[in-house]
């Protein structure tokens, strides 16, 4: 009987490729994200199909790589397949992305097998100075624009929303086609189908795929768009703690199904389906762009759903790894800012949030725990009520925002100073409801300590949230 071999593939350079300038346009950026998501699903399935092996040998797929089980007799053919695929991946990505792989026998404890696989996958990326070929450490030459499919990613994004299947052909192993190929797979949630989060909000006229600016114009309050990126905290550590290949596959499948399924279902809700477009959903992360207000609410909804998912599936597992999620939201600073630039900024904010802790949300320039974000929503509603229903001057929102922008040496370290400043902006109000809300608002922001002020994180999020909602509301009243 032939020995079983684990074969693992990994895609590196994804971020560089998505943000690269080899193919321009916001739709092309979205298409590159979708292409990477599809590639990690299609290539392992095409490999098994070309080798004539059963579909059940597919272990994990999606995100940044895949894992399959093959007989040792098929290893040489698999190597040949992946060599051709790697060359085409490099060509399609302008030299930015690289496919590497490694294999090992199914012998020994899974923790040892996993380490051997990881070493084999990353070994091609490690070059010893003594063994390096001449020029190995020089900047890699990119493929020319003529070598790249200039309109391919644009067309992929435009056609994917209504596509029923994706096809693969051996003459172009990395150039996926929507529709029929030598091997074809349906797109959907079924067992033999490829799960793919691919919701795209329509444009201003209700057709096609809306541009970021078009979706931003649908926002309530200020017309602005942004990019939301999220990632499970310490997902790699959770996977490493798996005691068997079965547990490894089960965990990977659970997380992939959550992002592919729950994110799609959430985006089909009335609050989001016309305002949010999914860029990608991997095994432990996701990204979407759209109207700023929809993205902010979507972040809270995904966090709530993820919390329920953890309670239902991971509660019995020891340790906090993989049980929380962190997100970052970046807003476009102007009409000239591109999707690639805002996507990159959202990634930096996500990394900043993860560097400072976990289970938090980087929004409006500050990383706040989710409980503070949820509290900020209530504060925001209180502020909007004061300006829209009770006649308070909208300028007091700018005054509140100024609390967080003051220099550290500014001596406003007593609560009464804040009360006085807000009272000066709001003016004299005899309405007891206004007085009650004013007192509750300041107490929520500066705390109840009469000796020293400590500005609460929820306050800044609430103030900026309310200010973003204010302009269009003010125009409507006028």
CORUR-V60016 format. One record per residue. N is the residue number from 1. BURIAL is # if it has 9 or more other ideal C-beta (glycine too) atoms within 8 Angstrom, else .. D_FIRST is the distance of its C-alpha to the first C-alpha in Angstrom with 1 decimal. Layout:
n=(N/N)
burial=(BURIAL/BURIAL)
d_first=(D_FIRST/D_FIRST)
This chain:
n=(1/2/3/4/5/6/7/8/9/10/11/12/13/14/15/16/17/18/19/20/21/22/23/24/25/26/27/28/29/30/31/32/33/34/35/36/37/38/39/40/41/42/43/44/45/46/47/48/49/50/51/52/53/54/55/56/57/58/59/60/61/62/63/64/65/66/67/68/69/70/71/72/73/74/75/76/77/78/79/80/81/82/83/84/85/86/87/88/89/90/91/92/93/94/95/96/97/98/99/100/101/102/103/104/105/106/107/108/109/110/111/112/113/114/115/116/117/118/119/120/121/122/123/124/125/126/127/128/129/130/131/132/133/134/135/136/137/138/139/140/141/142/143/144/145/146/147/148/149/150/151/152/153/154/155/156/157/158/159/160/161/162/163/164/165/166/167/168/169/170/171/172/173/174/175/176/177/178/179/180/181/182/183/184/185/186/187/188/189/190/191/192/193/194/195/196/197/198/199/200/201/202/203/204/205/206/207/208/209/210/211/212/213/214/215/216/217/218/219/220/221/222/223/224/225/226/227/228/229/230/231/232/233/234/235/236/237/238/239/240/241/242/243/244/245/246/247/248/249/250/251/252/253/254/255/256/257/258/259/260/261/262/263/264/265/266/267/268/269/270/271/272/273/274/275/276/277/278/279/280/281/282/283/284/285/286/287/288/289/290/291/292/293/294/295/296/297/298/299/300/301/302/303/304/305/306/307/308/309/310/311/312/313/314/315/316/317/318/319/320/321/322/323/324/325/326/327/328/329/330/331/332/333/334/335/336/337/338/339/340/341/342/343/344/345/346/347/348/349/350/351/352/353/354/355/356/357/358/359/360/361/362/363/364/365/366/367/368/369/370/371/372/373/374/375/376/377/378/379/380/381/382/383/384/385/386/387/388/389/390/391/392/393/394/395/396/397/398/399/400/401/402/403/404/405/406/407/408/409/410/411/412/413/414/415/416/417/418/419/420/421/422/423/424/425/426/427/428/429/430/431/432/433/434/435/436/437/438/439/440/441/442/443/444/445/446/447/448/449/450/451/452/453/454/455/456/457/458/459/460/461/462/463/464/465/466/467/468/469/470/471/472/473/474/475/476/477/478)
burial=(././#/#/#/#/#/#/#/#/#/#/#/#/./#/#/#/#/#/./#/#/././#/#/#/#/#/#/#/#/#/#/#/#/#/#/#/#/#/#/#/#/#/#/#/#/#/#/./#/./././#/#/#/#/#/#/#/#/#/#/#/#/#/#/#/#/./#/#/./#/#/././#/#/./#/#/#/./#/#/#/#/#/#/#/#/#/#/#/#/#/#/#/#/#/./#/./././#/././#/#/./#/#/#/#/#/#/#/./././././././././#/././././././././././#/././././#/./././#/#/#/#/#/#/#/#/#/#/./#/./#/#/#/#/#/./././#/#/#/#/#/#/#/./#/./#/#/#/#/#/./././././#/#/#/#/#/#/#/#/#/#/#/./././././#/#/#/#/./#/#/#/./#/#/./#/#/./#/#/#/#/#/#/#/#/#/#/#/#/./#/#/#/./#/#/././#/./#/#/#/./#/#/#/#/#/#/#/#/#/#/#/#/#/#/./#/#/././././#/#/./#/#/#/#/#/#/#/#/#/#/#/#/#/#/#/#/#/#/#/#/#/#/#/#/#/#/#/#/#/./#/#/././#/#/./././#/././#/./././#/#/#/#/#/#/#/#/#/#/#/#/././././././#/#/./#/#/#/#/#/#/#/#/#/#/#/#/#/./././#/#/#/#/#/#/././#/#/#/#/#/./#/#/#/#/#/#/#/#/#/./#/#/#/#/#/#/././#/./#/./././#/#/./#/#/#/./#/#/./././././././#/././#/./#/#/#/./#/#/#/./#/#/././#/././././#/#/./#/#/#/#/#/#/#/#/#/#/#/./././././#/./#/#/#/#/#/#/#/#/#/#/#/#/#/#/#/#/./#/#/#/./././.)
d_first=(0.0/3.8/6.5/9.1/12.5/15.9/18.4/22.0/25.0/28.7/32.0/34.9/38.6/38.8/42.2/43.6/42.5/43.9/47.2/47.4/50.3/48.5/49.0/51.9/52.9/52.0/50.0/47.9/47.2/46.0/44.0/42.2/41.3/39.9/38.0/36.2/35.3/34.0/32.1/30.0/29.1/28.7/26.7/23.5/23.7/24.5/21.5/19.1/21.2/21.3/17.6/17.4/15.5/16.6/19.7/18.4/16.4/19.9/20.8/24.3/26.7/30.4/33.0/32.2/28.5/25.1/21.6/18.4/14.7/12.6/9.2/10.0/10.2/13.1/14.9/17.4/18.4/18.9/21.0/23.1/23.6/24.8/27.0/28.9/29.1/30.5/33.1/34.3/34.4/36.7/38.8/39.2/40.2/42.6/40.6/40.8/37.2/34.1/30.4/28.3/24.6/22.2/18.5/16.7/13.4/13.2/14.3/17.6/20.4/20.9/24.2/22.9/20.1/23.0/25.2/22.8/22.4/26.2/26.8/24.6/26.3/29.8/29.5/30.5/33.6/34.7/36.7/38.2/41.8/41.1/38.1/39.6/40.5/44.3/45.2/42.1/44.4/46.8/46.8/44.2/45.8/45.3/44.6/47.8/48.9/48.5/44.7/44.3/44.5/47.9/48.1/44.4/44.2/47.6/46.5/43.2/45.2/47.8/45.4/42.7/44.9/45.0/41.6/39.3/36.2/34.8/33.2/31.2/31.5/29.6/32.9/34.0/30.9/33.2/36.0/35.3/37.4/38.9/38.1/36.0/33.5/30.5/28.7/30.9/30.7/33.5/35.3/35.7/34.6/32.2/28.4/27.7/30.7/31.4/33.7/36.4/39.8/42.1/45.5/48.4/52.1/54.4/57.2/60.9/61.4/58.6/56.3/53.6/52.2/54.9/55.5/55.8/59.6/59.7/57.7/59.9/63.0/61.7/61.9/64.5/67.1/66.5/64.7/61.7/58.0/55.3/51.6/49.7/46.6/44.7/41.8/40.2/41.3/38.7/35.8/33.6/34.5/33.5/30.1/29.6/30.5/27.5/25.6/22.2/20.5/21.6/25.1/25.0/24.1/26.6/29.4/28.8/28.9/32.0/34.0/33.1/34.2/37.3/38.5/37.5/38.9/41.8/43.2/43.3/44.9/47.4/48.4/49.2/51.8/55.4/56.2/53.4/52.3/55.2/55.2/51.7/48.9/45.4/44.2/40.7/38.8/35.7/33.5/36.3/39.4/41.6/44.7/47.4/50.8/53.9/57.3/57.8/58.9/55.9/53.5/55.3/55.0/51.4/50.5/52.0/50.2/46.8/47.4/48.5/45.4/43.2/45.0/44.3/40.6/40.3/42.2/39.9/36.5/36.9/39.7/37.6/35.9/37.9/39.6/41.4/38.7/37.9/40.6/43.4/44.1/46.5/48.1/50.6/53.0/54.9/57.8/58.9/62.2/63.6/63.1/62.1/59.1/55.8/52.7/50.8/53.6/53.6/49.8/49.9/52.7/50.8/47.9/50.4/51.9/48.5/47.7/51.2/50.7/47.4/49.0/51.7/49.6/47.4/47.9/50.8/52.1/53.8/56.5/60.0/59.5/58.6/55.5/56.2/54.2/53.3/55.9/58.5/57.5/57.8/61.2/62.2/61.9/64.5/66.8/66.4/67.6/70.5/71.6/71.4/73.4/76.1/76.5/76.1/77.8/80.1/81.6/80.4/80.5/77.1/78.1/77.2/73.5/74.1/75.9/73.0/70.7/73.1/72.5/69.0/70.2/73.0/73.0/72.2/75.8/77.3/79.0/78.1/76.8/78.7/77.9/81.5/81.2/78.4/80.4/83.4/81.6/80.0/83.3/85.0/82.6/82.6/86.4/88.3/86.7/88.5/85.6/84.2/80.8/80.7/81.8/79.1/76.3/77.6/77.6/74.1/72.7/74.1/73.0/69.5/69.5/71.3/70.7/73.2/74.0/77.7/77.7/74.8/72.9/69.1/68.1/65.2/62.2/62.4/65.9/65.0/62.2/64.6/67.5/65.5/63.9/67.4/68.8/66.1/67.1/70.8/71.9/71.3/72.6/75.8/76.3/76.0/78.8/81.0)
